């Protein structure tokens, strides 16, 4: 049976991913696992995620609310088959990536692909 995960902002349920603080002002985004085409692990820098606690300057990505993002170093970018890719920063990115890959059959996790997009 696939595992689950939960922190303040991210929850991996048996049905899909829930991202709290995604929509203004506090709305939750629900993503069924079947919609997740890929998950990409990135190393964040000030311009590629760590300096932004919510939103984006890049119309291709959207970062959920995470006031603790400046203290984190790894983020996950999800391809859900739409123009905007959710950018998430769970407290335990290894666990979230593992749960997503287990539910979607995307294969084993990899090292970070380098720096992410400017957010």
C-alpha positions in Angstrom: 0.0 0.0 0.0 1.5 3.4 -0.9 2.5 5.7 1.9 1.1 9.1 2.7 2.7 12.3 3.9 1.6 15.5 5.7 3.2 18.7 6.8 1.8 22.2 7.3 1.4 23.0 3.6 1.7 19.7 1.7 -0.3 16.4 2.1 0.0 13.3 0.0 -3.3 11.4 0.5 -4.3 8.1 -1.1 -6.2 10.1 -3.8 -3.6 12.8 -4.6 -1.6 15.8 -3.6 -3.1 18.6 -1.6 -1.2 22.0 -1.6 -2.5 24.4 1.1 -1.9 28.1 0.5 -1.8 27.7 -3.2 -4.7 30.0 -4.2 -5.3 33.5 -2.7 -5.9 34.0 0.1 -5.6 30.5 1.5 -7.1 28.1 -1.0 -6.0 24.5 -1.4 -5.0 22.9 -4.8 -5.9 19.3 -5.2 -3.9 17.3 -7.8 -4.9 13.7 -8.5 -1.8 11.5 -8.9 -3.1 10.5 -12.4 -2.5 14.1 -13.5 1.2 14.2 -12.4 3.3 13.6 -15.5 6.7 14.3 -13.9 8.3 15.5 -10.7 11.6 17.4 -10.9 13.8 17.9 -7.9 15.7 21.3 -7.9 18.3 23.0 -5.7 17.0 26.4 -4.8 18.9 29.7 -4.6 17.7 33.2 -3.8 16.5 33.7 -7.4 15.2 30.2 -7.9 12.8 29.8 -5.1 14.4 30.6 -1.7 13.7 34.3 -2.0 9.9 34.0 -2.7 7.4 32.8 -0.1 4.4 32.8 -2.4 3.6 33.3 -6.1 6.0 33.9 -8.9 7.6 36.3 -11.3 7.6 33.5 -14.0 4.2 32.7 -15.5 5.2 29.1 -16.1 5.5 28.2 -12.4 3.5 28.9 -9.2 4.9 28.6 -5.7 2.5 27.9 -2.8 2.7 29.9 0.4 5.6 28.7 2.5 7.0 31.2 5.0 9.9 28.8 5.8 11.0 28.5 2.1 14.0 30.8 2.6 15.5 28.3 5.0 15.0 25.3 2.7 17.3 24.2 -0.1 15.3 21.6 -2.2 12.1 22.2 -4.1 9.9 20.0 -6.4 8.4 21.1 -9.7 5.4 19.2 -10.9 4.3 18.8 -14.5 0.5 18.4 -14.4 -0.1 18.8 -18.1 -1.1 22.5 -18.0 0.7 25.8 -18.7 1.5 26.4 -15.0 3.7 24.0 -13.1 3.3 23.9 -9.3 6.5 24.5 -7.3 6.3 23.0 -3.9 8.7 23.0 -0.9 7.7 20.3 1.5 9.4 19.9 4.8 10.6 16.5 3.7 11.1 16.6 -0.1 12.5 13.1 -0.2 9.3 11.6 1.4 7.0 13.6 -0.9 8.9 12.7 -4.0 8.9 9.1 -3.0 5.2 9.0 -2.3 4.4 10.8 -5.7 6.6 8.4 -7.6 5.1 5.4 -5.8 1.5 6.5 -6.6 2.3 7.5 -10.2 4.8 4.8 -11.3 7.3 7.5 -12.4 10.3 5.5 -11.3 13.1 6.1 -8.8 14.0 9.5 -7.4 17.1 11.2 -8.8 19.5 13.9 -7.5 18.5 17.5 -8.0 18.6 18.6 -11.6 20.5 21.8 -10.7 18.9 25.1 -10.1 15.3 25.7 -10.9 13.6 28.5 -12.8 13.7 32.1 -11.7 10.6 32.6 -9.5 
